[in-house]
Amino acid sequence: MASVLHSRFQEMTPSIQSRRDAFAALHRSGCFVLPNPWDAGSARYLESLGFKALATTSSGYAWSQGRADGSVPREVVLSHLRTIVEATPLPVNADFEAGYAKDAAGVAQSVRMAIDTGVAALSIEDSTYDDRKPLRDIDDGVKRMRAARTAIDESRTGTLLVGRAENFLVGHPDLDDTIRRLKAYSEAGADCLYAPGIRTREQIAAVVAAVAPKPVNLLIGSTSEFTLKEVEAMGVRRVSVGGALARCAWAGFMRAARTIASDGRFDGFAGAASGKELNELFADR
């Protein structure tokens, strides 16, 4: 019976190309939330809530593997992307970090591999994961973005390219430099622009205006004073949450486990998800 249900699911699953087309259409008007699962189960649950697309989270997945963010090898990430794409019929945007390569040619190779997993979009960021120099020079970032653009164009898949300026995440909250980078990445071929870490109305408005008419992704990874309607009114086209949902899951797990370890009590299980509900959610896969 399980194999029959799986076959039916595959028959109903939209093609990879139709997912890419649907994802591109989402960017043309309005504002949508792109929540970030870290495994097949969390992807399927988010699908069940009616979200229209998903995005992977490098941090959330890394923690699930007992690794720090930025330390997962390319081949493992590619396998993870396939897992998420196969878990849900929704379009998937890949958090592809800095392209898992030392140079632009390597980025192009990595992007071709990512496209083969079936993702509808992927992001390339300009961080180095080196505390001595956490941001790449703009020229280097542009070369890597152009390489990603060329790889996508050659694939003729319509995969979206997201250009990320990491200034605010790596301790260099320079809005002017962030905007310079985003505009350069836009000119290099990015379809959507993203400056994770901007938080104020003024910062958001400045980024949206600088890269218009291209869409902007806003990260809301902690409690925010803004609602979805309010960020839409600012011109934001899509909102992602990064590793926030994974951190929420970890928080519940850590609280319950610490209570057992320190006090020998099990009241940390209060409010736990129902096993029956979870089994029913996943029964048709």
C-alpha positions in Angstrom: 0.0 0.0 0.0 2.8 2.4 0.9 4.4 2.0 -2.6 1.1 2.6 -4.3 0.6 5.8 -2.3 4.1 6.9 -3.2 3.4 6.3 -6.9 0.2 8.3 -6.7 2.1 11.1 -5.1 4.7 11.1 -7.8 2.0 11.2 -10.5 0.4 14.2 -8.8 3.7 16.0 -8.2 4.2 19.0 -10.5 7.2 18.7 -12.9 10.4 20.5 -11.9 9.9 23.0 -14.7 6.3 23.8 -13.7 7.6 24.4 -10.2 10.2 26.8 -11.5 7.6 28.6 -13.6 5.3 28.9 -10.6 8.0 30.2 -8.4 9.0 32.9 -10.9 5.3 34.0 -11.1 5.2 34.5 -7.3 7.8 37.2 -7.7 5.8 39.4 -10.1 3.3 40.9 -7.5 2.4 40.8 -3.9 4.4 39.4 -1.1 4.8 35.8 0.0 6.5 33.9 2.9 9.2 31.4 2.1 9.6 29.4 5.3 12.8 27.4 5.8 12.5 23.6 6.6 15.6 21.6 7.5 14.5 18.1 6.6 11.8 16.2 4.7 9.4 16.2 7.7 9.5 19.9 8.3 9.1 20.5 4.6 6.0 18.4 4.4 4.5 20.0 7.4 5.0 23.5 6.0 3.5 22.3 2.7 0.4 21.2 4.7 -0.1 24.7 6.0 -0.6 26.1 2.5 2.7 27.9 1.9 3.4 28.3 -1.8 7.2 27.7 -1.8 10.0 26.8 0.6 13.6 27.6 1.0 16.3 25.6 2.6 18.4 26.8 5.5 22.1 26.2 5.6 22.2 26.7 9.4 19.1 24.6 10.2 20.4 21.7 8.1 23.9 22.0 9.5 22.7 21.8 13.1 20.6 18.7 12.2 23.9 17.1 11.1 25.8 18.1 14.2 27.8 20.7 12.3 28.2 24.5 12.5 26.7 26.6 9.8 29.1 27.0 6.8 30.9 23.7 7.5 28.8 21.2 5.4 30.5 19.9 2.3 29.0 20.6 -1.2 28.2 16.9 -1.9 26.2 16.7 1.4 24.3 19.9 0.6 23.5 18.7 -2.9 22.0 15.5 -1.4 20.0 17.5 1.1 18.6 19.7 -1.7 17.4 16.5 -3.5 15.8 15.3 -0.3 13.8 18.5 0.1 12.8 18.7 -3.6 11.6 15.1 -3.5 9.8 15.6 -0.2 7.3 18.2 -1.5 5.7 19.4 -4.8 6.4 23.0 -3.8 9.2 25.1 -5.5 12.3 25.1 -3.4 14.8 28.0 -3.1 18.3 26.7 -2.2 20.4 28.5 0.4 23.6 27.8 -1.6 25.9 29.8 0.6 28.9 31.2 -1.3 28.7 28.6 -4.1 31.0 26.0 -2.4 33.9 27.0 -4.6 37.1 29.1 -4.4 36.7 30.9 -7.6 34.1 31.9 -10.2 34.6 28.8 -12.4 34.0 26.6 -9.3 30.8 28.5 -8.6 29.5 27.8 -12.1 30.2 24.1 -11.6 28.4 24.1 -8.3 25.4 26.0 -9.7 25.1 23.4 -12.5 25.0 20.7 -9.9 22.4 22.5 -7.8 20.2 23.0 -10.8 20.3 19.2 -11.4 18.8 18.6 -8.0 15.6 20.3 -9.2 15.6 23.5 -7.1 13.6 26.4 -8.5 16.1 29.0 -7.3 19.4 29.4 -5.5 21.2 32.2 -3.7 24.9 33.1 -3.8 26.3 35.2 -1.0 29.4 37.2 -0.7 30.6 36.0 2.7 33.9 34.2 3.1 33.4 32.5 6.5 36.9 33.9 7.4 36.7 36.2 10.4 39.8 38.1 9.2 38.0 39.2 6.1 34.3 38.1 6.2 33.2 39.8 3.0 34.6 39.3 -0.5 35.6 42.3 -2.6 32.7 43.5 -4.7 34.6 42.7 -7.9 35.1 39.1 -6.7 31.4 38.9 -5.7 30.4 40.2 -9.2 32.5 37.6 -11.0 31.0 34.8 -9.0 27.5 36.2 -9.6 28.1 36.4 -13.4 29.4 32.8 -13.3 26.2 31.7 -11.6 24.1 33.6 -14.1 25.9 32.1 -17.1 25.5 28.5 -15.7 21.8 29.1 -15.2 21.3 30.7 -18.7 23.2 27.7 -20.3 20.8 25.3 -18.4 17.8 27.0 -20.0 15.8 26.1 -16.9 14.6 29.5 -15.7 16.1 28.8 -12.2 16.1 32.1 -10.3 19.3 33.6 -9.0 19.3 35.4 -5.7 22.2 37.8 -4.9 23.0 38.2 -1.2 25.0 41.0 0.4 26.0 39.7 3.9 27.3 43.0 5.5 24.8 43.0 8.3 25.3 39.4 9.2 29.1 39.5 9.4 29.4 42.6 11.6 29.7 45.3 8.9 26.3 47.0 9.0 27.1 49.6 6.3 23.9 50.3 4.4 25.6 52.3 1.6 28.1 49.4 0.9 25.3 46.9 1.1 23.3 48.8 -1.5 26.4 49.1 -3.7 26.9 45.3 -3.6 23.2 44.6 -4.3 23.1 46.9 -7.3 26.3 45.3 -8.6 24.9 41.8 -8.2 21.7 42.9 -9.9 23.7 44.2 -12.9 25.6 40.9 -12.9 22.4 39.0 -13.3 20.8 38.4 -10.0 17.0 38.1 -10.4 16.2 38.8 -6.7 18.2 40.7 -4.1 18.7 39.9 -0.4 20.4 41.7 2.4 19.9 39.5 5.5 20.1 41.5 8.7 18.5 44.7 7.7 15.7 45.4 10.2 14.4 49.0 10.2 11.8 50.6 8.0 14.4 53.0 6.6 16.8 50.2 5.7 14.2 48.1 4.0 12.8 51.0 2.0 16.3 52.0 0.9 17.2 48.6 -0.3 13.8 48.1 -2.1 14.2 51.5 -3.9 17.9 50.9 -4.8 17.3 47.6 -6.7 13.8 48.3 -8.1 12.1 46.9 -10.1 13.8 43.7 -9.1 12.2 41.8 -6.1 13.7 41.9 -2.6 13.8 39.1 -0.1 13.6 40.2 3.6 14.9 38.0 6.4 12.7 38.0 9.5 14.6 35.6 11.8 13.4 36.9 15.2 10.4 38.6 16.6 9.6 41.7 14.5 7.5 44.8 14.8 6.3 44.3 11.2 3.5 42.1 9.9 3.5 40.6 6.4 1.1 43.3 5.2 3.4 46.0 6.5 6.5 44.7 4.8 4.5 44.2 1.6 3.5 47.9 1.8 7.3 48.7 2.0 7.7 46.9 -1.4 9.2 43.7 -0.2 8.3 40.8 -2.5 9.2 37.8 -0.3 10.0 37.0 3.3 12.1 34.1 4.6 12.9 33.1 8.2 16.3 31.5 7.8 17.1 29.1 10.7 14.5 30.6 13.0 12.0 27.6 12.8 14.9 25.2 13.3 16.0 27.2 16.4 12.4 27.1 17.7 12.4 23.3 17.4 15.8 23.1 19.0 14.6 25.3 21.9 11.8 23.0 22.8 14.1 19.9 22.5 16.8 21.6 24.6 14.4 22.7 27.4 12.9 19.2 27.7 16.2 17.4 27.6 17.8 19.8 30.2 14.9 19.3 32.6 15.4 15.6 32.4 19.2 15.9 32.8 19.2 18.4 35.6 16.1 17.7 37.6 15.0 14.2 36.6 11.6 15.6 35.6 9.6 15.1 32.4 7.2 18.0 32.4 9.2 19.4 29.5 7.0 17.2 27.4 4.0 19.4 28.0 2.7 20.8 24.7 4.6 18.2 22.6 3.2 17.5 19.2 0.8 14.6 18.9 2.3 11.4 17.5 -1.2 10.6 16.0 -1.3 13.9 14.2 2.2 13.4 12.9 1.5 9.9 11.7 -1.7 11.1 9.9 0.3 14.0 8.3 2.9 11.6 6.8 0.6 8.6 6.1 0.0 9.5 2.5 3.6 9.6 1.5 
